[in-house]
């Protein structure tokens, strides 16, 4: 891929929040920063099936900011289409990918098979985007690298990963690009997490960049200061009515924080002790990874384990690892809490719980963060009277609540706090990973507060780096 000047091409998470992919070309090398799956609206999901504007075999390496599927979930398709280079990430991200990619592939296969059985797909037959075999081939290419230590991502490209505080293993990416006798630095924020949140360390500062890519999911909002108060109220009201609280939660990050908060509220006597069903094989495995990744824990988490406590285990935690155990939850009457993937209600076991529980008034659905436009979660959030699941319109009589303060994404204040760590203004700052109106708002805020030149990245736009 010879180009006269180094460049960045925005191939995902540009004008939207999913599908993170940013291709850096320099010195005849090409490195992909993230390789995520588009989620949400059908028009976005259809991009997953379209050929990329480059041959995957020409990419020298991939550097992942973290393991969430909207940042890593396209990797098996990239490999299936010819990529065979190294995939660099932190050790914790590598551990999580072992579960996430195979689970994503399984869901792809399962959805295609279900669509064929029920005949609700327009395609005959419906095919998966990739298979479990593709995911396993991808995992063979993963190379774990230590945080804070530079490594060669490709010829003329050196990268450094630093903690971003978003989920376990999540990192910012600092890419040093050789440009003749000079060098320039491209910094990609990945997803910036929360400051002073439980479980993980705060986002690490980055001091300089020539070109900066910044996620902007909550660039126009500020999170609630105490999500525990709202969470306690919702759990208590559900318990008082003998109802069911269904919590769609990402298996990585959101689920573990939910377990932490439920345990803390229970110990403090702020909620009653009721059964909590964790119904996601991946979330079960990931929670075990969280428990043993001591090097990633913040002080509060380390102290809890040192004292012999179990901070991620509510007293009546029940684990549904098998399909049979998941189906058995259908016969359980409230009060109970069901925590199940996926976080935006786009797939997974939570769909079956929604199908069964949404028609009942004593059910509460608690959305625990951002819901992408076009996702079922957003549809519920906007007050839909029915929800399309497995080709059927399911009536929505349940109460729907949203707790924004549980998000693993930093809000506007926290994003600006991270940006304030730079010693000088980048030559170019590009906003990615946000809805169009949010991106425009945050661009104006950064320009006003930081006095930086800011651009909103456009899908498939290629920018030359001087």
DRENDOTI-459318 format. One record per residue (C-alpha): residue in three letters; x, y, z. Coordinates in pm, whole numbers, plus 50000, padded with zeros to 5 digits. Layout:
<sites>
  resn   east  north     up
   ALA      X      Y      Z
...
</sites>
This chain:
<sites>
  resn   east  north     up
   UNK  50000  50000  50000
   UNK  50256  50264  49898
   UNK  50158  50622  49981
   UNK  50383  50928  49957
   UNK  50280  51056  50300
   UNK  50171  50877  50617
   UNK  49793  50870  50645
   UNK  49498  50762  50857
   UNK  49179  50626  50704
   UNK  48865  50609  50919
   UNK  48685  50284  50836
   UNK  48453  50260  51133
   UNK  48333  50446  51444
   UNK  48324  50756  51221
   UNK  47991  50932  51255
   UNK  47869  50640  51464
   UNK  47972  50457  51781
   UNK  48052  50109  51651
   UNK  48279  49932  51404
   UNK  48603  50092  51528
   UNK  48869  50062  51253
   UNK  49142  50314  51172
   UNK  49407  50228  50913
   UNK  49747  50393  50947
   UNK  49976  50376  50642
   UNK  50342  50479  50652
   UNK  50671  50372  50496
   UNK  50501  50103  50293
   UNK  50354  49951  50611
   UNK  49992  49938  50720
   UNK  49860  49894  51073
   UNK  49494  49873  51168
   UNK  49401  50034  51499
   UNK  49108  49822  51618
   UNK  48900  49592  51402
   UNK  48546  49617  51534
   UNK  48203  49499  51431
   UNK  47930  49743  51330
   UNK  47623  49709  51551
   UNK  47284  49877  51580
   UNK  47087  49993  51277
   UNK  47053  49758  50981
   UNK  47233  50005  50755
   UNK  47533  49987  50987
   UNK  47524  49608  51030
   UNK  47522  49571  50652
   UNK  47866  49734  50642
   UNK  48004  49420  50807
   UNK  47926  49233  50485
   UNK  48078  49485  50246
   UNK  48439  49442  50123
   UNK  48694  49667  50289
   UNK  48866  49929  50070
   UNK  49193  49738  50103
   UNK  49308  49379  50082
   UNK  49330  49230  50435
   UNK  49645  49042  50328
   UNK  49822  49377  50281
   UNK  49783  49478  50646
   UNK  50103  49415  50844
   UNK  49945  49412  51188
   UNK  49650  49504  51408
   UNK  49678  49691  51738
   UNK  49371  49654  51961
   UNK  49269  49910  52220
   UNK  49049  49654  52397
   UNK  48836  49343  52360
   UNK  48481  49477  52322
   UNK  48320  49341  52007
   UNK  48269  49683  51851
   UNK  48650  49714  51865
   UNK  48758  49353  51801
   UNK  48462  49164  51656
   UNK  48551  49198  51287
   UNK  48889  49025  51334
   UNK  48768  48673  51240
   UNK  48624  48810  50916
   UNK  48952  48993  50846
   UNK  49138  48665  50898
   UNK  48886  48472  50691
   UNK  48944  48720  50406
   UNK  49322  48685  50409
   UNK  49486  48866  50701
   UNK  49754  48653  50872
   UNK  49966  48909  51058
   UNK  50009  48966  51433
   UNK  49731  49111  51649
   UNK  49884  49311  51936
   UNK  49707  49382  52265
   UNK  49758  49362  52642
   UNK  49765  49024  52818
   UNK  49425  49087  52978
   UNK  49275  49175  52640
   UNK  49420  48853  52497
   UNK  49254  48656  52779
   UNK  48920  48822  52709
   UNK  48943  48772  52333
   UNK  48960  48397  52387
   UNK  48601  48415  52512
   UNK  48463  48711  52321
   UNK  48559  48611  51967
   UNK  48445  48252  51999
   UNK  48122  48364  52162
   UNK  48062  48617  51885
   UNK  48127  48351  51623
   UNK  47894  48108  51799
   UNK  47621  48373  51804
   UNK  47677  48439  51433
   UNK  47634  48068  51358
   UNK  47339  48032  51597
   UNK  47155  48329  51453
   UNK  47200  48202  51098
   UNK  47078  47855  51197
   UNK  46777  47997  51384
   UNK  46691  48220  51089
   UNK  46700  47919  50860
   UNK  46479  47713  51091
   UNK  46224  47991  51136
   UNK  46261  48118  50779
   UNK  46265  48486  50874
   UNK  46581  48574  50680
   UNK  46571  48717  50329
   UNK  46882  48512  50244
   UNK  46843  48147  50144
   UNK  47023  48009  50330
   UNK  47125  48262  50593
   UNK  47502  48247  50649
   UNK  47716  48358  50944
   UNK  47957  48648  50898
   UNK  48224  48412  51032
   UNK  48250  48083  51216
   UNK  48402  47947  51535
   UNK  48683  47802  51322
   UNK  48755  48152  51194
   UNK  48766  48281  51552
   UNK  49005  48007  51660
   UNK  49234  48084  51365
   UNK  49227  48449  51473
   UNK  49329  48370  51830
   UNK  49642  48200  51697
   UNK  49757  48541  51571
   UNK  49713  48727  51903
   UNK  50036  48857  52060
   UNK  50020  48994  52417
   UNK  50249  49289  52491
   UNK  50320  49457  52828
   UNK  50154  49789  52901
   UNK  50379  50096  52897
   UNK  50652  49916  52695
   UNK  50708  50018  52329
   UNK  50697  49742  52064
   UNK  50735  49727  51685
   UNK  50388  49701  51531
   UNK  50526  49704  51174
   UNK  50829  49841  50991
   UNK  50861  50208  51083
   UNK  50576  50192  51336
   UNK  50632  50160  51712
   UNK  50341  50139  51953
   UNK  50289  50179  52327
   UNK  49975  50073  52514
   UNK  49867  50253  52833
   UNK  49569  50179  53062
   UNK  49252  50363  52962
   UNK  49033  50252  53256
   UNK  48744  50136  53035
   UNK  48742  49758  53084
   UNK  49001  49502  53186
   UNK  49304  49536  52957
   UNK  49170  49844  52779
   UNK  49438  50081  52652
   UNK  49516  50396  52468
   UNK  49741  50343  52164
   UNK  50046  50566  52113
   UNK  50186  50503  51764
   UNK  50523  50651  51669
   UNK  50541  50683  51292
   UNK  50879  50722  51120
   UNK  50849  50981  50846
   UNK  51183  51000  50670
   UNK  51435  51137  50918
   UNK  51158  51263  51141
   UNK  50888  51091  51338
   UNK  50537  51183  51440
   UNK  50301  51045  51701
   UNK  49949  50926  51638
   UNK  49754  50868  51961
   UNK  49425  50678  51963
   UNK  49227  50710  52284
   UNK  49044  50379  52243
   UNK  48760  50411  52493
   UNK  48842  50633  52788
   UNK  48698  50495  53110
   UNK  48592  50644  53440
   UNK  48803  50816  53701
   UNK  48756  50692  54060
   UNK  48538  50401  53945
   UNK  48548  50058  54115
   UNK  48763  49764  54008
   UNK  49005  49924  53758
   UNK  49282  50183  53767
   UNK  49215  50534  53636
   UNK  49299  50623  53274
   UNK  49672  50689  53237
   UNK  49775  51029  53102
   UNK  49936  51079  52761
   UNK  50158  51386  52731
   UNK  50178  51458  52359
   UNK  50053  51372  52013
   UNK  50085  51514  51665
   UNK  49755  51360  51564
   UNK  49491  51253  51812
   UNK  49186  51029  51767
   UNK  48941  51073  52055
   UNK  48631  50870  52135
   UNK  48326  51088  52203
   UNK  48044  50858  52312
   UNK  47940  51083  52600
   UNK  48098  51403  52473
   UNK  47774  51594  52536
   UNK  47672  51447  52872
   UNK  47767  51418  53236
   UNK  47697  51096  53422
   UNK  47493  51083  53739
   UNK  47718  51130  54041
   UNK  47580  50835  54243
   UNK  47435  50552  54034
   UNK  47403  50342  54351
   UNK  47110  50550  54472
   UNK  46905  50488  54157
   UNK  47014  50124  54141
   UNK  46908  50066  54502
   UNK  46569  50225  54436
   UNK  46502  50013  54125
   UNK  46609  49687  54293
   UNK  46405  49761  54606
   UNK  46089  49852  54412
   UNK  46118  49539  54198
   UNK  46162  49325  54510
   UNK  45867  49489  54687
   UNK  45641  49393  54396
   UNK  45779  49042  54368
   UNK  45893  49128  54018
   UNK  46180  49049  53786
   UNK  46462  49291  53710
   UNK  46618  49210  53371
   UNK  46958  49373  53323
   UNK  47100  49354  52970
   UNK  47473  49396  53033
   UNK  47790  49364  52833
   UNK  47970  49049  52944
   UNK  48293  49244  52981
   UNK  48303  49537  53220
   UNK  47938  49621  53275
   UNK  47849  49282  53423
   UNK  48140  49291  53668
   UNK  48060  49644  53782
   UNK  47694  49547  53825
   UNK  47795  49251  54045
   UNK  48026  49479  54245
   UNK  47753  49736  54306
   UNK  47485  49479  54394
   UNK  47723  49319  54645
   UNK  47815  49658  54794
   UNK  47450  49767  54827
   UNK  47359  49433  54979
   UNK  47642  49454  55234
   UNK  47537  49809  55323
   UNK  47174  49701  55376
   UNK  47048  49931  55100
   UNK  46882  49651  54900
   UNK  46721  49323  55006
   UNK  46907  48999  54946
   UNK  46736  48837  54648
   UNK  46854  48580  54390
   UNK  47083  48720  54119
   UNK  47109  48502  53808
   UNK  47417  48553  53593
   UNK  47307  48406  53261
   UNK  47594  48432  53016
   UNK  47868  48172  52979
   UNK  48103  48441  52853
   UNK  48026  48675  53144
   UNK  48091  48388  53386
   UNK  48432  48322  53231
   UNK  48516  48690  53204
   UNK  48429  48749  53570
   UNK  48684  48483  53661
   UNK  48944  48670  53450
   UNK  48856  48991  53636
   UNK  48901  48818  53971
   UNK  49251  48694  53893
   UNK  49387  49000  53705
   UNK  49526  49165  54017
   UNK  49768  49388  53823
   UNK  49469  49571  53669
   UNK  49278  49627  53996
   UNK  49246  49961  54170
   UNK  49328  49999  54539
   UNK  48972  49929  54663
   UNK  48948  49602  54470
   UNK  49292  49484  54582
   UNK  49214  49558  54945
   UNK  48884  49370  54927
   UNK  49052  49055  54799
   UNK  49339  49092  55045
   UNK  49081  49092  55325
   UNK  48934  48765  55200
   UNK  48615  48923  55066
   UNK  48432  48831  54744
   UNK  48347  49173  54597
   UNK  48202  49032  54273
   UNK  47974  48775  54439
   UNK  47631  48879  54574
   UNK  47508  48641  54847
   UNK  47245  48465  54634
   UNK  47438  48463  54306
   UNK  47326  48182  54074
   UNK  47526  48097  53764
   UNK  47353  47967  53450
   UNK  47633  47817  53244
   UNK  47436  47570  53032
   UNK  47133  47621  52806
   UNK  46931  47402  53041
   UNK  47019  47621  53340
   UNK  46925  47929  53137
   UNK  46588  47785  53038
   UNK  46519  47688  53400
   UNK  46513  48058  53492
   UNK  46186  48084  53298
   UNK  46005  47903  53579
   UNK  46155  48116  53859
   UNK  45915  48369  54008
   UNK  46019  48701  54151
   UNK  46167  48872  54317
   UNK  46482  48803  54118
   UNK  46747  48978  53910
   UNK  46864  48842  53574
   UNK  47193  48979  53440
   UNK  47246  48862  53084
   UNK  47418  48968  52760
   UNK  47403  49157  52538
   UNK  47416  49513  52669
   UNK  47219  49668  52382
   UNK  46980  49371  52352
   UNK  47124  49292  52010
   UNK  47160  48917  52068
   UNK  47243  48645  52317
   UNK  47039  48487  52595
   UNK  46889  48813  52710
   UNK  46659  48802  52406
   UNK  46489  48489  52540
   UNK  46438  48655  52881
   UNK  46302  48966  52712
   UNK  46064  48758  52504
   UNK  45926  48593  52818
   UNK  45932  48882  53066
   UNK  45855  49198  52863
   UNK  45477  49135  52843
   UNK  45446  49141  53226
   UNK  45390  49461  53424
   UNK  45592  49338  53721
   UNK  45904  49322  53505
   UNK  46155  49605  53504
   UNK  46421  49629  53232
   UNK  46723  49825  53347
   UNK  46947  49954  53068
   UNK  47292  50020  53208
   UNK  47441  50263  52961
   UNK  47456  50383  52605
   UNK  47217  50223  52356
   UNK  47317  50264  51991
   UNK  47067  50404  51744
   UNK  46876  50115  51586
   UNK  46950  49868  51866
   UNK  46667  49699  52056
   UNK  46795  49871  52369
   UNK  46745  50213  52209
   UNK  46400  50106  52088
   UNK  46302  50017  52446
   UNK  46458  50336  52576
   UNK  46245  50541  52337
   UNK  45921  50388  52469
   UNK  45834  50124  52208
   UNK  45509  49936  52269
   UNK  45644  49623  52097
   UNK  45991  49481  52040
   UNK  46087  49264  51743
   UNK  46253  48945  51868
   UNK  46315  48635  51656
   UNK  46070  48754  51394
   UNK  45791  48824  51643
   UNK  45652  49149  51782
   UNK  45665  49110  52161
   UNK  45438  49347  52360
   UNK  45622  49573  52605
   UNK  45431  49612  52931
   UNK  45742  49615  53148
   UNK  45884  49929  53302
   UNK  46206  50044  53132
   UNK  46471  50236  53326
   UNK  46816  50362  53228
   UNK  47111  50422  53460
   UNK  47370  50628  53274
   UNK  47604  50654  53570
   UNK  47704  50290  53528
   UNK  47863  50350  53191
   UNK  48223  50237  53148
   UNK  48276  50536  52918
   UNK  48400  50862  53058
   UNK  48155  51152  53030
   UNK  48236  51495  52892
   UNK  48408  51605  53214
   UNK  48623  51292  53230
   UNK  48715  51310  52861
   UNK  48825  51670  52909
   UNK  49020  51566  53218
   UNK  49212  51313  53009
   UNK  49270  51566  52730
   UNK  49408  51815  52982
   UNK  49705  51582  53032
   UNK  49855  51681  52695
   UNK  50145  51928  52719
   UNK  50070  52084  52381
   UNK  49794  52100  52125
   UNK  49802  51824  51860
   UNK  49834  51936  51499
   UNK  49509  51757  51430
   UNK  49240  51617  51659
   UNK  48976  51386  51513
   UNK  48662  51284  51697
   UNK  48546  50925  51654
   UNK  48307  50682  51823
   UNK  48001  50906  51867
   UNK  47663  50997  51725
   UNK  47668  51293  51481
   UNK  47507  51550  51712
   UNK  47730  51443  52002
   UNK  48042  51472  51787
   UNK  47950  51825  51679
   UNK  47881  51931  52037
   UNK  48203  51785  52172
   UNK  48409  51937  51891
   UNK  48281  52278  51995
   UNK  48356  52211  52363
   UNK  48715  52101  52294
   UNK  48776  52399  52068
   UNK  48647  52633  52337
   UNK  48817  52471  52638
   UNK  49143  52351  52483
   UNK  49176  52599  52197
   UNK  49255  52308  51964
   UNK  49166  52259  51600
   UNK  48914  51975  51598
   UNK  48757  51774  51314
   UNK  48485  51510  51312
   UNK  48612  51199  51134
   UNK  48414  51097  50827
   UNK  48351  50739  50724
   UNK  48619  50614  50479
   UNK  48792  50955  50481
   UNK  49173  50936  50443
   UNK  49380  51212  50602
   UNK  49745  51270  50513
   UNK  49979  51333  50806
   UNK  50236  51609  50758
</sites>
